Amino acid sequence: MEAVTDNALMLKVKAGDTDRLGLLFERYHRALYSFFYRLTSSSEVSEDLVQNVFLRMLKYRHTYTGEGEFKTWMYHLARNVHADHYQKNKRLGFADDFTNLENKLRDDFSVEEQTRQNEEMHLLQTALSQLEVEKREVLVLSRFQGLKYKEIADLFGCTEGAIKVRAFRALDELKAIYLKLEKQEIA
């Protein structure tokens, strides 16, 4: 039996079979959680944002055309949900809390290795948090979510070449920030 495609499921949701959204949730809630967690470093916020994406899918199902990839449309909604969250918290005077970084390490690492990895992950997350939101999104989508440059280009409404340049520059900037933070840690 052939699996139903994401596009077909969303088209059924659009047509009124809203129970099919549950299948899409099962397929994508972990990927969306990962996307948001890498942007916010907060489990609670990430869970809320995932829920908001699926609520928006339901609310804006009439805008889904079935052209292109479902994931592109979904991440477009996710970016909007994140931007709304960011703007709301900015207006309220809150900053993203990167101190709640939860590292999931295997139990077989030594305490020293766990500590070293925790420090590296904290530095990386801190460096990532210092990038502009759009640069952070490009890196998270390309490196952690596994989207192709073409899919990201469709999402951002630009060319694939432009996304490659943005990703390269963002990675270069991330590396510079990371090395600067690392030097500060040593000093």
C-alpha positions in Angstrom: 0.0 0.0 0.0 1.4 3.4 -1.0 1.7 6.1 1.6 -0.5 9.1 1.1 1.6 12.2 0.2 1.8 15.3 2.4 0.2 17.3 -0.4 -2.7 14.9 -0.8 -3.3 15.0 3.0 -3.3 18.7 3.1 -5.6 18.9 0.1 -8.0 16.6 2.0 -7.7 18.9 5.1 -8.5 21.9 2.8 -11.5 20.0 1.5 -12.9 19.7 5.0 -11.4 16.4 6.2 -9.7 18.0 9.2 -8.9 14.7 10.9 -6.1 14.3 8.3 -4.2 17.1 10.0 -3.4 14.5 12.7 -1.4 12.5 10.3 0.6 15.6 9.2 1.1 16.4 12.9 2.5 12.9 13.4 4.9 13.3 10.5 6.1 16.8 11.2 5.8 17.8 14.9 9.3 16.6 15.8 10.9 18.4 12.8 9.0 21.6 13.7 9.9 21.3 17.4 13.6 20.9 16.4 13.4 23.9 14.1 11.9 26.1 16.9 14.2 24.7 19.6 17.2 25.7 17.6 15.8 29.2 17.2 14.6 29.7 20.7 16.4 27.2 23.0 13.2 26.7 25.0 11.3 23.5 25.1 8.1 25.2 26.3 8.2 27.9 23.7 9.0 25.3 21.0 6.0 23.2 21.9 3.7 26.2 21.9 5.0 27.3 18.5 4.5 23.9 17.0 0.9 23.9 18.2 0.5 27.4 16.7 1.8 26.2 13.3 -0.9 23.4 13.2 -3.6 25.8 14.3 -2.6 28.1 11.4 -2.6 25.2 9.0 -6.2 24.6 10.0 -7.1 28.3 9.9 -5.4 29.0 6.6 -6.0 25.7 4.9 -8.0 27.6 2.2 -4.7 29.2 1.1 -3.0 25.8 0.4 -2.8 25.2 -3.4 -1.1 21.8 -3.5 1.6 23.3 -5.8 5.1 22.9 -4.7 6.1 20.9 -1.6 4.0 20.8 1.5 7.1 21.2 3.7 7.8 24.6 2.0 4.3 25.8 2.8 4.6 24.4 6.4 7.9 26.1 7.0 6.5 29.4 5.6 3.8 29.2 8.3 6.5 28.2 10.9 8.6 31.2 10.0 5.6 33.5 10.4 4.7 31.9 13.7 8.3 32.4 14.9 8.4 36.0 13.7 5.1 36.8 15.4 6.4 35.3 18.6 9.6 37.2 18.4 7.8 40.5 17.7 5.4 39.9 20.6 8.2 39.2 23.0 10.2 42.1 21.8 7.3 44.4 22.4 6.8 43.0 25.9 10.5 43.4 26.6 11.4 39.7 26.8 14.6 38.3 25.3 15.0 34.7 24.1 16.3 32.7 27.1 19.3 30.7 26.0 20.2 29.6 29.5 17.7 26.7 29.3 19.6 24.8 26.7 18.9 21.1 27.3 21.7 18.9 25.9 20.7 15.3 25.3 23.9 13.3 25.7 24.3 9.6 25.7 24.9 8.0 29.1 28.2 6.4 28.1 30.1 9.7 28.0 32.4 10.4 30.9 31.5 13.4 33.1 34.4 15.3 31.6 33.3 14.6 28.0 29.7 15.6 29.0 31.0 18.8 30.5 33.1 19.6 27.4 30.2 18.8 25.1 27.8 20.9 27.2 30.2 23.8 27.0 30.6 23.5 23.2 26.8 23.2 22.7 26.3 26.2 24.9 28.9 28.2 22.9 27.3 27.1 19.7 23.8 28.0 20.8 25.0 31.4 22.1 26.8 32.1 18.8 23.7 31.0 16.9 21.5 33.3 19.0 23.7 36.3 18.1 23.0 35.9 14.3 20.2 37.9 12.8 17.0 35.9 12.7 17.0 35.4 8.9 20.5 34.1 9.0 19.7 31.7 11.9 16.6 30.4 10.0 18.7 29.7 6.9 21.2 27.7 8.9 18.7 25.8 10.9 16.6 24.9 7.8 19.6 23.9 5.7 21.9 22.2 8.4 19.5 20.9 11.0 16.1 20.4 9.2 17.7 19.0 6.0 15.8 21.3 3.5 17.5 21.7 0.1 18.6 25.2 -0.9 15.9 25.2 -3.6 13.2 24.5 -1.0 14.6 27.3 1.2 14.7 29.6 -1.8 11.0 29.0 -2.4 10.3 29.7 1.2 12.2 33.0 1.2 11.0 34.0 -2.2 14.5 34.3 -3.8 16.9 32.3 -5.9 18.7 29.1 -4.9 22.0 30.9 -5.5 21.0 33.7 -3.1 20.3 31.1 -0.4 23.6 29.4 -1.0 25.3 32.8 -0.5 23.3 33.6 2.6 24.0 30.1 4.1 27.8 30.5 3.4 27.9 34.0 4.9 25.8 33.0 7.9 28.0 30.0 8.5 31.1 32.2 8.2 29.6 34.7 10.7 28.6 31.9 13.0 32.2 30.5 13.0 33.6 34.0 13.8 31.2 34.5 16.7 31.9 31.0 18.0 35.7 31.5 17.9 35.3 34.9 19.6 33.2 33.4 22.4 35.6 30.5 22.7 38.5 32.9 23.3 36.5 34.8 25.9 35.8 31.5 27.7 39.6 30.7 27.8 40.5 34.2 29.0 
